[in-house]
Amino acid sequence: MRRASGIAQTALVVAFLATAVSGCEQGGPASTSPASTAATKAAGSLRARADELSQRGQYEEALAAYREALRQEPNDLALRYAVAVTLASLNRRAEATEAYRWVFFNGLPGSELVEKSETWLRAAGALATTTESVPDKPIEKTATDSRVRGHITWANVDPGRPAPRVHLRLEGTDASNKGTVYNTVASLNADYEFASVPPGSYRLTAQSPLIAVRLWELNVTVEEGTATVVDLSEASSVAPGTSFAVKPR
């Protein structure tokens, strides 16, 4: 029964991938380099092979083909999701969790694959809540207009792909707020915000889940009843020059 269930789930993924590829083919012509076009065709061929293997229940072979396709198209969300489903079918829970998390944090919020990934992660107990606190040091929170917001600016980003996500963490450093943590997710070259943050001193850190690099570490002082604006850029980054653009093949 488990094998049959896995085959049924994979069949849905195969159908989704076929629809996605068809939709791309119906669109207008894109301006791409010959190398990029060749890589896309190679990834498409590998994807088709992986889909066939998945339909037969040959998950190990399918996984190898999906991963080879990802070497050609590392930011392809549908491929990442297919890898996650295949890993789950193989009961490789830890690897499946990482694959689903990649889709959840790097996909378009509200999209079908992001929502499916969120459902799997929540069912597996692998999705952290947005606000964490230390149980033995409860902090009474009241309504406040204090907040931390800003704009993230990064030049070396591939304009032809969705902007990479950034995970931001705001952690209290005062005696009164130590142990209080706020988390949010934003995109490069976009705005971010932590709402309803009590006044005090905090440590703001941000990193990219796409390439596992910490980008910012800085101290922030939040004032009562106002917005503390902290713009983030390469100039203030602890990892300036990091590239999010597709490397030429």
Backbone hydrogen bonds, N-H to C=O, Kabsch-Sander energy under -0.5 kcal/mol:
donor,donor_aa,acceptor,acceptor_aa,energy
5,S,1,M,-2.6
6,G,2,R,-2.3
7,I,3,R,-2.4
8,A,4,A,-2.2
9,Q,5,S,-2.4
10,T,6,G,-2.4
11,A,7,I,-2.2
12,L,8,A,-1.5
13,V,9,Q,-1.5
14,V,10,T,-2.7
15,A,11,A,-2.3
16,F,12,L,-2.2
17,L,13,V,-2.7
18,A,14,V,-2.4
19,T,15,A,-2.0
20,A,16,F,-2.5
21,V,17,L,-2.6
22,S,18,A,-2.3
23,G,19,T,-2.5
24,C,20,A,-1.9
25,E,21,V,-1.9
26,Q,22,S,-1.3
27,G,23,G,-0.6
27,G,24,C,-0.8
32,T,30,A,-1.0
37,T,33,S,-2.4
38,A,34,P,-2.5
39,A,35,A,-2.1
40,T,36,S,-2.2
41,K,37,T,-2.3
42,A,38,A,-2.4
43,A,39,A,-2.5
44,G,40,T,-2.2
45,S,41,K,-2.1
46,L,42,A,-2.1
47,R,43,A,-2.4
48,A,44,G,-2.2
49,R,45,S,-1.9
50,A,46,L,-2.5
51,D,47,R,-2.6
52,E,48,A,-2.0
53,L,49,R,-2.1
54,S,50,A,-2.5
55,Q,51,D,-2.2
56,R,52,E,-1.2
57,G,54,S,-1.5
58,Q,53,L,-2.6
59,Y,57,G,-1.5
62,A,58,Q,-2.2
63,L,59,Y,-2.9
64,A,60,E,-1.9
65,A,61,E,-1.8
66,Y,62,A,-2.8
67,R,63,L,-2.5
68,E,64,A,-1.8
69,A,65,A,-2.1
70,L,66,Y,-1.9
71,R,67,R,-1.1
72,Q,68,E,-0.7
72,Q,69,A,-0.9
73,E,69,A,-2.0
76,D,73,E,-1.8
77,L,75,N,-0.7
80,R,76,D,-2.0
81,Y,77,L,-2.4
82,A,78,A,-2.2
83,V,79,L,-2.3
84,A,80,R,-2.1
85,V,81,Y,-2.5
86,T,82,A,-2.3
87,L,83,V,-2.6
88,A,84,A,-2.3
89,S,85,V,-2.1
90,L,86,T,-1.3
91,N,88,A,-1.4
92,R,87,L,-2.6
93,R,91,N,-1.3
96,A,92,R,-2.5
97,T,93,R,-2.7
98,E,94,A,-1.8
99,A,95,E,-2.2
100,Y,96,A,-2.9
101,R,97,T,-2.5
102,W,98,E,-1.9
103,V,99,A,-1.7
104,F,100,Y,-2.6
105,F,101,R,-2.6
106,N,102,W,-1.7
107,G,103,V,-1.9
111,S,108,L,-2.4
115,E,111,S,-2.4
116,K,112,E,-2.3
117,S,113,L,-2.2
118,E,114,V,-2.4
119,T,115,E,-2.2
120,W,116,K,-2.1
121,L,117,S,-2.7
122,R,118,E,-2.7
123,A,119,T,-2.1
124,A,120,W,-1.8
125,G,122,R,-1.1
126,A,121,L,-3.1
127,L,121,L,-0.5
128,A,126,A,-0.6
132,E,181,V,-1.8
137,K,134,V,-1.7
140,E,138,P,-0.5
141,K,139,I,-0.5
147,R,226,T,-1.6
148,V,194,F,-2.2
149,R,228,T,-2.3
150,G,192,Y,-1.8
152,I,190,A,-2.9
153,T,151,H,-0.5
153,T,232,L,-2.8
157,V,155,A,-2.2
158,D,244,F,-0.9
161,R,158,D,-1.4
166,V,186,A,-3.2
167,H,207,Q,-2.8
168,L,166,V,-0.6
168,L,184,T,-2.9
169,R,205,T,-3.0
170,L,182,Y,-3.0
171,E,169,R,-0.5
171,E,203,R,-2.2
172,G,180,T,-2.6
173,T,201,S,-2.5
174,D,201,S,-0.9
178,K,174,D,-1.4
179,G,172,G,-0.7
180,T,177,N,-2.3
181,V,132,E,-2.2
182,Y,170,L,-2.7
183,N,130,T,-1.9
184,T,168,L,-2.2
186,A,166,V,-2.4
188,L,164,P,-2.3
190,A,187,S,-0.8
192,Y,150,G,-2.3
194,F,148,V,-3.4
195,A,193,E,-0.5
197,V,146,S,-2.5
200,G,222,V,-1.9
202,Y,220,V,-3.0
203,R,171,E,-2.6
204,L,202,Y,-0.5
204,L,218,L,-3.3
205,T,169,R,-2.5
205,T,203,R,-0.5
206,A,216,W,-1.9
207,Q,167,H,-2.1
208,S,213,V,-2.8
212,A,208,S,-0.9
213,V,208,S,-1.1
215,L,206,A,-2.8
216,W,206,A,-1.9
218,L,204,L,-2.4
220,V,202,Y,-2.8
222,V,200,G,-3.2
222,V,220,V,-0.5
223,E,221,T,-0.5
226,T,223,E,-1.0
228,T,147,R,-3.3
228,T,226,T,-0.6
229,V,227,A,-0.7
230,V,149,R,-2.9
230,V,228,T,-0.6
232,L,151,H,-2.5
234,E,153,T,-0.5
236,S,233,S,-0.8
237,S,234,E,-0.9
238,V,215,L,-2.4
239,A,215,L,-0.8
242,T,239,A,-1.3
244,F,156,N,-3.0
